Amino acid sequence: MSVVVEPFVDAEHPADPYPGSVPVHSYAHHGGVGWPLLSDRTASAGWRVGDVDLDDWLAERDAEPVAERVPLLTYGSNRNPAKLTWLRENLGLTGPVVLLRATTRDLAAVWAAGLRVRDGQRPATLCAAPGAVEEHSVWLATPEQVRVLDRCEGRGERYRLVRLRTGSVVLEDGSLVDAPWAYTAATGVRLPLLVDGRPVRCADTAQDAALALRGEAGPDGLDVSEVDGDAGADEWPDRVFVYGTLRPGASAWSLISPLAIGEGRPATLPGTLHDTGRGYPALRLDGEFPVPGQVLTLRDPVTALARLDAYEGDEYRRVRVRLPDTSVCWAYVWASPDGLTGMPVLPHGWPQITTDRVLSSPSG
């Protein structure tokens, strides 16, 4: 049965006062219109627009799929639909924007020490806040969209682009986003404003009251590593779920073992595993079998994934999946579900075949 999704327009979420009105759900935005997103682990993107896989919805608009986007924590005006249109009109933002609602812990959006030159409003900045629980968003951003945000945020001058390791970020579908990208203070005017020695949370004080605050800049207390150069989608996550010939002891283990740290840990992924009849299995996400496999941590995910992509070939598609423990990893799923018609289902997983085969053929 089709799911009816009611789109919304920017006027329903005004940008002023800063940080603007934010939808209470995940959404995709394009051309001044937003579409609510529904989580669905059987979709290649993990999300749908109505009954359409988000990846297919993006492809209809000649846009990059979710797997080619980086998770960027947003906690200020960049969650506001009208601000997204402003970015399009003034800074050349292109393509659909994907914003996923997220819950943060031990982090807070607080008022910054300085004001915005553009309109004199006080902007938000991020700081460590033990015990705090807040609602923000994760922008699944294309590399080009990150470059636009670099200009908007004054990367290297007002804010810096970092990988964030303080606190936790959990998406609306329960996925844990470890070490997301984020913009944090690069200079004193964007450090937290301390009033009586304490930062002031944006959730506790509105913009008009924030403008009247008096205090001094203080440290944000964050554990971050500054990003050098562009943000790369293949850098997150640094884990891959393998379920066939790439598992330890199987025929292609010698291909992946130099790229991984140890033999990983056992895990299961809900789905359906098929026997292709070609010496390797095929995974689909639209089943309930607990497909057994191994989660491997990659030493250099960018290099490793390039080699694995070449090994898996066109029969497989690399997507991000959520495991039952909420962690996110890469997995290779069968690219053409229709091509599995008549192939036997493997309810107990793929045999640990150790016979040699040509490593240029796909594995699953």
Disulfide bonds with the S-S distance in Angstrom:
none
